[in-house]
Amino acid sequence: MEVSSNAELLVLFDVDGTLLLTNGAGRVAIRQALEAVYGTSGDMEGYNFHGKTDPQIIVELMSSTGLEEAEVRARMSEIWPVYLEILGRELETRRVENRITVLPGVADLLAALTSKTGVSLGLLTGNIEQGAKLKLAAAGVPWLFDAGAYGSDAEVRSEIARVAVERSRSAVGSAAAVLVVGDTPEDIACARDVDALALAVATGRHGTDELEEAGADAVFADFGDTESVLQCIESLTRGGDGVGETRLNGGSG
């Protein structure tokens, strides 16, 4: 795949469920931080974290306990230092115990894309910035990203997507095509909000059928077959239809 410098491809990656799994480190850290700041963590067991931003998670969990949204937001800045301290400890424990997973094919895919002329990588994640960086570092994922946008930039995922595109284009120049890579229907929706292509991977909680029904341009079971993923990205960015191809041949498992 070769993209010329005047027709740059920007690839924006989600983190959790797309690049890595932390074995619940983020959930533990948020629960303990909420209890420390608000005195309750709400209904953690019944709450769906997937596809949500960190600020959104806090507002929804705390509002469900009866706290006024204004009060929740007024104290949100108190959460982050506590959360990051706990998250760092939880990640280090899991790293030592080999309980952090870099998902299949991720390392090879990132390396392959980085080597391509005219391809720029960025992050588009609901994690706050420092939380995302702690997770990537704990997993041993190298920092190959030119720019990124995070839950610390906006609460709504579509707004994070807009920030990611703007920052990345400021860093590397205008891109003729933008591709959002994620594992949830929310990733696909935010790609549409910024007129981007959506490449979905079923290494999170959602299966290939569900991701295809959500409107992804292409869906992989995982990124284990690097060459197939690269061929799919090339097809999509040239205006081809990657869905049927990847549903038949992409991924493994």
Secondary structure, 3 states (H helix, E strand, C coil): CCCCCCCEEEEEECCECCCEECCCHHHHHHHHHHHHHHCCCCCCCCCCCCCCCHHHHHHHHHHCCCCCHHHHHHCHHHHHHHHHHHHHHHHHHHHHCCCCEECCCHHHHHHHHHCCCCEEEEEECCCCHHHHHHHHHHHCCCCCCCEEECCCCCCCHHHHHHHHHHHHHHHHCCEEEEEEEECCHHHHHHHHHCCCEEEEECCCCCCHHHHHHCCCCEEECCCCCHHHHHHHHHHHHCCCCCHHHHHHHCCCC
